[in-house]
């Protein structure tokens, strides 16, 4: 049985796409899952880590800062194309922008430049353009992970 989409603090569309590609590769026989014992050992280590830190069990599905690592592991295990590191960085910057100002975080356009970098440009409203305002653009580069 495969359960897809159980992730928190992640770009859900990107995560679901990666999970579907992973599952498809598994069903096609492109790779084999580790033994049940190996998978249970990995799961138990995660549970122990969560319990030691007093976190809720729902954190088993928490990606957050580990999102890019998750995509790398899916790719390494299955051979699927890796989700570009820029996607996790873009989500992080977008979330930080949301926390900075809930009313204006949607006023940006995000443009992927390549697998590791993107540009965020402030959206200039028509009225502001008429007043001579120019869009501000900032470049970002994903960490090597």
N, C-alpha and C positions, 0 to 999 in steps of 0.2 A: 504494500500500500504506500502511496506517495501523498503527502499533504503539502500543498503549495501555499505560499503567501503568508505564512506565519512569521512575519518579521515586524519588529518595532524600530522606530527611529532609523528609517531607511527610505530611500527613494523607492516606493513600492512598485511602480511600473517597471523600473530597471531590475529590481530584485526578482519580481515574478517572471520577467523575461529570462533572466539567467537560470532560474529554477526550472522553467519549462525546457530550456535548451539542455540543461543537465539531465533532466528526466528523459528527454527524447534520446539523448546519447546512450543512457542506460538501457532503455527499451530496445534500441537498435543493436545493443551488444558491443558498443564501442569501448566499454570498460566494465569492470566488475566492482561491486561494492566490497569494502573490507569485510572481514568476517563479523558475525554478530558479536563475538567477544570483543573485538577491536572497537566496534562502534559503541558498545556498552561501556567500555573503559573510557572512551572520549567523553561520552555523555556523563558518566559518573564524575569525572574530573571537573566538568562544567558545573554540575550540581554542587559538588564540594566547595568549589570556588564561590559560588553564589551564597551558600550557607555560611561559609567562613566570614563573609563580608556583610552578613545580615540583610541581604537583598531578597526581594520576593522571587519566587520561582518563575514568575512570568518573565524575568530577565533572561531566561533561557533563549528567548526570541529577540532579545535586544541586540541590535547591531551598532548603531551610533558610530563612534569613532573606529569601530572594527569593520565597518561596511566594506571598505576596499580589500581588507584582508580576507573577508568572506568570499568576495568575488574571485580573488586570486586562488583561494583554496578550491573553489568549485571548478575553476579552469584547470588547475594542476591535476586534480583528481580525475576529471572526465575528458579533458582534451578539448572542451568547448572554447570558443573564442572568448577571451577575457574582456570583462566590462572595463572600459577605459578608466584609469584612475581619476580622470577629470570629473567623472560623474559624482563621486563621493565628495570631492572638493567643492563642486558646484552646489550640492545639497547643503553642505556645511555652511558655506558663505550665505546661501539663501536663508537658512535658518537663523544665522547670526543677524542678518539684516532684518528679519521678522522680529527678533527680540529687541533690536535697537529701536524700531518704530513700526508698530503694528499697522499704522495708518498709511505708511508710504512704502512698505516693502515690495509692493506690486508695481512700483514705479520704475522698474529696471528691466532691461532686456539682456538676456544671457546668450552669448554666442560662443560655441565651442570653436577653438582655433585648431587644436589637435588633441591627441589622446591625453595630454597632460596639462593643457592650458585652456583658459577661456577668458572672455572679456565681458565685463558687466558695464552696460551703458545706461545712464539715467534716461528715462523716457521724458521727453520734453513735450508738454501739452501745446496744442495749437496756439492758444492765447499767449503762452510764454515765448514761443518762437516768434510771434509777431512783435513781442517786446525785446527781441534780440538775444534771448537766452540760448546758449549753446550746450549741447549734451556733454556731460562729463563721462569719460570712459576710464575704467580701471582694469588692468590685466591681472590674472591670477594664475599660478602654476601649482599643480598638485604635487604633494610630497612624493619622493621616491619611496615606495614601500615594498 
